[in-house]
Amino acid sequence: MPEPVKKAVSAFAKKPKTQEAEEGSSVVFTAETEKPDAKVKWQCNSKDIASGNRYVIAADGNKHSLSIQAITKEDATVYAVIAGGSKVKFELKVVSKPEALAEAPAEAPAESAAEPQPAPAPEQTPAPPPAETPTVDQTAAPPPDAPPAEGELPCVSGNITFVAKVNAESLLKKPTIKWFKGKWMDLASKSGKHLQLKETYDRNSKVYTFEMQVIAAKANFAGGYRCEVSSRDKFDSCNFELTVHGELDRNIFVFHSVICSFVQDSGELDFSALLKKRTVQVSSSEPDVDVWDILSAAPASEYQKIAFQYGITDLRGMLKRLKKMKKEEKKSEAFLKKLDPAYQVTKGHKIKLAIEVANPDVDVKWLKNGQEIHPTGRYIFESVGNMRYLTINHCSLSDDAAYSCVVGEEKCTTELFVKEPPIQIVKNLEDQMVMKGERVELECEVSEEGANVKWEKDGVELTRDESFKYRFKKDGCKHVLIINEATKEDCGHYKVKTNGGESVAELLVQEKELEVYQSIADLTVKAKDQAVFKCEVSDENVRGTWYKNGVEVKSDTRINITHIGRIHKLTIDEVKPEDEGDYTFVPDGHAFNLSAKLNFLEVKIDYVPRQDPPKIHLDCMGRTAESTIVVVAGNKLRLDVPITGDPAPTVIWTKGEKASSVKPSDGEETEGPTSSWTMKDGEGDGRVHVETTKGHCVFTIEGAERQDEGVYSVVVRNPAGEDTADINVKVVDVPDPPLAVRVVSVGEESCIVQWDPPLYDGGQPIIGYVLERKKKKSYRWMRLNFDPYPETTYEAKRMIEGVAYEMRVYAVNGIGMSRHSLSSHPFVPVAPTSEPIGLCVDDISDTCISLKWRRPERIGSAELEGYGVEYCKEGTDEWLPATEGLTDRTALTIRGLTTGDKLQFRVRAHNMAGPSAPATLAQPVTIREIMQRPKIWLPRNLRQTLIRKVGDTVNLVIPFQGKPRPQVTWSKEGEPLKPPFASVRNSEVDTILFIRKTDRQHSGKYDLQVQIENVEDTASVMLQVVDLPGPPEALKIMDVWGFNVALEWKPPKDNGNCEISGYTIQKADKKTMEWFTVYEQYRRTNCVVSDLIMGNEYVFRVYAINLVGLSQDPCNTKDSLILIPSPASIAYKPPSHKDHDFSEAPKFTHPLVNRSVIAGYNATLSCSVRGIPKPKVTWYKNKMDISNEAKYRMLSKQGVLTLEIRKPCLFDGGVYTCKAVNASGEDIVECKLEVRQEAEA
């Protein structure tokens, strides 16, 4: 059971109680505070209540009340009253108006079985107690003439039942319950006529019900009670107080419940309620009989009769308890050391059970759950002397059992618990991006087979009830979450959890990839004909846009655009020469296109003379943008040039220079030739072909590439002449990959990535960019955006803090999407820490300052790299670093500052994400040392005289404080110390007085003075150097009689600088001169030496003794003594004396002292008394005898009297008196005790 801790004292002297009222009536809750000026606040459902409408709040001194008028069903809730740091909750229960109120007969017992409700858990304790504790609602007492309410006893002989219910769903074995009265009285031993204990179990609800029934209650039943429930390592308890009020022959039981949970809450089990003095007591007419004493003395044949007489119904429980009471514990003869009650081992490990037997030759048997164990590879038996060992290797869950060791007829048993190790995730989940309708498998691998895992989506657990959508698959250590047909709703973060770890992955679902069933084809049409471009795609819901030479085509009277199902058509009626060009279809939301060329065939009928010079008929000659022919890379370039001439001319195609110009770094535009070639009619070179037909010359390039861009010249010649034309061809392509992808900043679950545009945009403007990311240890790339993002800076979100990622970017233009860029450097999303807390000035001087602070409350997943400290002058915004780099400590001293400057300081914590928010001082600090008054901290041992022997070393270290550095001065008897006499060493915080070898002259008073300017502090040290004393003086024989001699001497002149503590007297026979000690540590300067031998000659000597020891030389008698026998001296004279009267009146040698204590902590009052015979002691509080009060504990040991007050409250303050009386007289001593409230933190 955990150690109870001290609990804060309540600010309430009287707390409001839970009440029950009828609908439409009024109710008043009252509370009393300890202090009359305390501020009280009322709440309903954690919301403050203001006076008005139906609520009336009143206060009179320390009495406070809350009235609720016209109660409705909605008022049945939890209320609270707050005063200072104390908060008390109570409830209002609203019942409907009864139709008729039936009176219960006086002789019928009124049972109150209140359903236990768990107490409201204190803040920051989310775990519920393992067992519910019994509670009974508190109700206000009705007027005397009202019928008895529920839970009250109509007469003294009434019955009441208290019920505790325990939920056993999470318990491995039956819980044990104990009922106590007072502090330690177990009520199980008091079961009988007036008290019965019962227990039942409901198998359906798995709830144990424990009942304590009080039968024919009497007034002495009042007091504090406690109910304790335990099961293995779980424990819970409930304190309550039962008070009996005697009014009009009725007893009203009020059941106070105080719940303390020892599972998660470290609260205190408060027994102070049991110690309150009760002024109302109802005396019982019949004696209190202990039925167990009767049963113990009675024969077994009388048990049933006694049980019937005293109302015991549980005969089996009675016999078990009686057998346990009569059973005597026998010491084991076979075992010297038994097994512990329980052992615990981790699964897969081994454990060794050890016992020690008395006989080393005895054989033992090991049992598991009652079955004998035989030696195997897993079970190993060992015998070493008297020790016997059982070793279990590779423990599994089947080894979780009860083990016994049997020696002869004796047996010792233990229980072994096998603890499963936490399940670790070996292979984490991976992010996935799939198409809509595809199958998704999220797979992880754990450390052990058969482990239980839990799947979550966006924080919501996925259960088997959703098996129509999710499937859970186990294959050894592999666990798979399967989604048969992914939809957009399945996007999110999926998490798999075990008891030893977790893994998260993100699932993105994209619309299906579009498939092209039929592409558009090149067309060659004549004037006035119809041109139809037709394509078919896989998704009939996808729309698209038609482009001509990169310009969107709009519908008009001649041009018709249709979309029927999966087929997209572009129809051009009455084709004209200007309709010739490249036509492109771009599906919406997809990064590809379909292209074809429309060729216009013009038929001309001209009269051609026999000799006609050649002529080229083109509309797109020249190098202007309007006359440029645009072709998409990868498509076929076909230039059909109409020519005329008679005879048929010869055609020559030449490519000499590039159409586009490149601007060098100096800004001048230059046109550089790339390649030059000449091709005649009928020639071909791989991709390039030239064909000539009647009236036409066709130039074809298969699969146009970027280097095919440029100016093409066509020359036609015949004998009649020649003609030349230039055609500008522009090849457009997807852009190059973006450059320099970099992560510029990271956050807790996000990052900001930047990149540079590609060097080549493909001849078309960049529409935007597409980004992808992946975990560093994964191979799956996840797309972050589906629509092109136009900027070069992007904030990526929904990442997992502490996981390494990589980023890459695609560029998109009107043609398509580029290849991906190089991946960025791996980065980890982390957030800056919170600001450091508690920044303050620890010390300051004229040129330096010391700062200290505490670590930030939130560190995050990244390690803390250090702290940056900066300062700036007041009135400026320039922050200067106090140190080079970062500091790892939470304190820093900044030196080299200018005296008198006003500086502001700030501290920021740095991690991988950068600096945190700064922690600054509340106001600027002036760099100037603050004067601190000098103060000497004299050690406790130097506050009394310091005694040293001659020759010892003295080394006094005395600390002091003061700023600036104080001036330290030592003096002895008003004279300053000089180095030969003593050495002094001073520092900033202490001073040392050192004497290497002491002498008698070093004794005296040493004064220490610490001074700063006009302020000083002084302290004194008394040093006493002691030495051996000198010999006593003038030892004389004063008288001789019989066998006795009287000696007398004077104290020594030199006492060694300390008090003479005694003398040692010795005698010697002059014949042998062997000295014998007569007295040691003798205090007087005269003595009588007896038992001398008649006729012998004696000499005597005396040594002086002080703190150091015996004097070096003794004092001897000058003359010897010879005893001469005489009849008169030998005659015995009996002494005549009167018996001494040893009686003494009581007298307090140490009085009581006034004390001030804190409420809630035990307090003691002590004094000492002497007296013969031993006096009788009585304690009083405010002149009232408290000898029989249970709250007070009186102790007496060898005359020392102690009164212990257990957990005093504010009402325990007052005047306490102790009175001692015997036959010779009496004595009284008193003191005042003040109990004060504990200060709130």
VENTA-V584101 format. One line per field, one symbol per residue. ss: DSSP state (~ for helix, > for strand, _ for the rest). psi: psi as a letter, one per 20 degrees, with the letter a starting at -180 (. if undefined). burial: + if it has 24 or more other ideal C-beta (glycine too) atoms within 12 Angstrom, else -. A space follows every 10 residues. Layout:
ss: ???
psi: ???
burial: ???
//
This chain:
ss: __________ _>>>____>> >>____>>>> >>>______> >>>>__>>__ _>__>>>>>> __>>>>>>__ __~~~__>>> >>>__>>>>> >>>>>_____ __________ __________ __________ __________ __________ __>______> >>>>>>>___ _____>>>>> >___>>~~~~ ____>>>>>> >>____>>>> >>>>____~~ ~_>>>>>>>> >__>>>>>>> >>>>>>>__> >>>>>>>>>> >_________ _~~~~_____ __________ ~~~~~~~__~ ~~~~~~~~~_ ____~~~~~~ ~~~~~~____ ____>>>___ _>>>>>____ >>>>>>>___ ____>>>>__ >>______>> >>>>__>>>> >>____~~~_ _>>>>>>__> >>>>>>>>>_ ____>>>___ _>>>>____> >>>>>>____ ___>>>>__> >__~~~___> >>>>>__>>> >>>____~~~ _>>>>>>>__ >>>>>>>>>> _____>>>__ __>>>>____ >>>>>>>___ ___>>>>>__ >>______>> >>>>__>>>> >>____~~~_ >>>>>>>___ __>>>>>>>> >_________ _>>>>>>___ _>______>> >>____>>>> >>>>>>___> >>>>>>>___ _>>_____>> ______>>>> ___>>__>>> >>>__>>>>> >____~~~_> >>>>>>>>__ >>>>>>>>>> >>______>> >>>>>>____ >>>>>>____ _____>>>>> >>>>>_____ _>>_____>_ __>>>>____ ___>>>>>>> >>>___>___ ______>>__ ______>>>> >>>>____>> >>>>______ _____>>>>> >>>______> >_____>___ >>>>______ _>>>>>>>>> >__>>___>> ____>>____ _>>>>>>__~ ~~___>>>>_ ___>>>>>>> >>>___>>>> >>__>>____ __>>>>___> >>>>>____~ ~~_>>>>>>> >>__>>>>>> >>>>>>____ __>>>>>>>> >__>>>>>>> __________ _>>>>>>>>_ ____>>>>>> >>___>>>>_ ______>>>> >>>>>____> ____>>____ >>____~~~~ __________ ___>>>>>>> ____>>>>__ __>>>>>>>> >>___>>>>> >__>>_____ _>>>>>>__> >>>>>____~ ~~_>>>>>>> >>__>>>>>> >>>>>>____ _
psi: pqpqrqqppq iphpqqqpqp qqpiaqqppq qpqhphjqpp pqqoljpqpq prdipopqpn cjpqqppoqm prhiinaprq ppocjpppqr qpppqqpqgq opqqqhippo qonppppqqp prqkmhpqqh qqqpqpqpqq prqhjqqprp iqpirhjrqq ppppppokhj qhrpqpqppq pbgiooihij pcgipppqqr pohgilpppp popppmqrhj iqaprppppq odjqqqrpqq popppnplkq ppppoppopp pjghplrpoo jhhijqppho poqphqqopo hhhghhiqrh iighghghhj kohnhghghg hhhhhippop pphhphprqq hqqpqqpirq qppprpqhoi jqqqppqoki pqpqpahhop pqoociqpqo poqmprhiin apqqppociq pqqrpppopp qqpqogprqq qqorqpirpp ooprprhqqj qpqppqolip pprihkihhq ppppncippp ppogoqrhii qappppqrjj arqqqppppq qqppqohprq qqqorrqirp poppqprhpi iprrppqoli pppqqbhhpp pqoocippqo poqmprhiiq appppoqpjp lrrpqrpopp opopoqoprh opqqppnqik qajrhhjppp qpphrpoooo opqqqprprp ppppohrqgq qpoahiiqpq oppgqpqppr piqqndipqp qproiqpppp opmprhiipa ppppppqrhi arqqqppppp pqrqrrqrql pqohqqagkr rpqqrqqqhp jjiqqphaqp qqrqqhjrjp ppphqhppph rjppopalrp pipprqqqqq qpaigbprqq rqqrqqqpoq qqrrqqqkpr phqqahirqp qqrrqqhoga hqqohaqppq qqqpirjopp phrpbqqirk qppprkrppi qoqpqqpppp ahiaqrqqpr qhqqppnppp ppppppnpqh iiirpopqqp irppopooqr rqpaprpppq qokipqqqgh gqqppqahir qpppogoqrh iiqapppppp podjprqqqq pppooqrqrr qrqlpqohqp pckqppqqrq qqhojkkrqo iaqppqqppi ghkppppgqq lphrjqrppa kqppiqpqqq qpqqpahgbq qhqroqqgqr ppppqqhhhh ppopqorppp oiqpqqpoho rqppqorpqi pqqqpqrqqq qprpqpppqq oljppkhjpi hqopqpolio ppopoomqah iiqapppppp pahiarqpqr rpppoqqppq .
burial: ------++++ +++-++++++ +-----++++ ++++---+-+ ++++----+- ----+-+-+- ---+++++-- +---++--++ ++++-+++++ ++++------ --------++ ++++-++++- --------++ ++++++++++ -------+++ ++++++++++ ++++++++-- +---+-++++ ++---+++++ +++++++++- ------++++ ++++++++++ ++++++++++ +--+++++++ ++++++---+ ++++++++++ +++-+-++++ ++++++-+-- -+-------- ++--+----- --+--++--+ -+-----+-- ++-------- ---++--++- --+-+-+--+ +++++++--- -+-+++++-- --+-----+- +------+++ ++--+---++ +++++++--+ -+++++++-+ --+-+--+++ ++++++---+ ++++++++-- +-+++++--- -+-------+ -+-----+++ +++--+---+ ++++++++-- ++++++++++ ++-+-+---+ -++-+----- +++++++-+- -+-+++++++ --+-----+- +-+---++++ ++--+-+-++ +++++++--+ ++++++++++ ++-------- ---+++++-+ +-+----+++ ++++++++++ +++++---++ +++++-++++ ---------- --------++ +------+++ -+--++++++ +--+++-+++ ++++++++-- --++++++++ ++++++++-- +++-++++++ +++++-++-+ ++++-+++++ +++++--+-+ ++++++-++- -+-+++-+++ ++++++++++ ++++++++-+ +-++--++++ ++++++--++ +-+++--+++ +++-++--++ ++-+++++++ ++-------- -+----+--+ ++-+--+--- +-++++++++ +++-++-+++ +---+-+-+- ---+-+-+-- -+---+++++ ---+-+-+++ -++-++-+++ ++----+--- ++-+-+---+ +-+-+--+-- -+++-+++++ -+----++++ ++++++++++ ++--+++--+ -+-++++++- ++--++++-+ ++++++++-- -------++- -+--+++++- -+-----+++ ++++++++-+ +--++++--- +-+------- ---------- -----+-+-- -+--+-++++ ++++++++++ +---+-++++ +----+---- ++-+----+- ++++++++++ -+++++++++ ------++++ +-+-+-++-- -
//
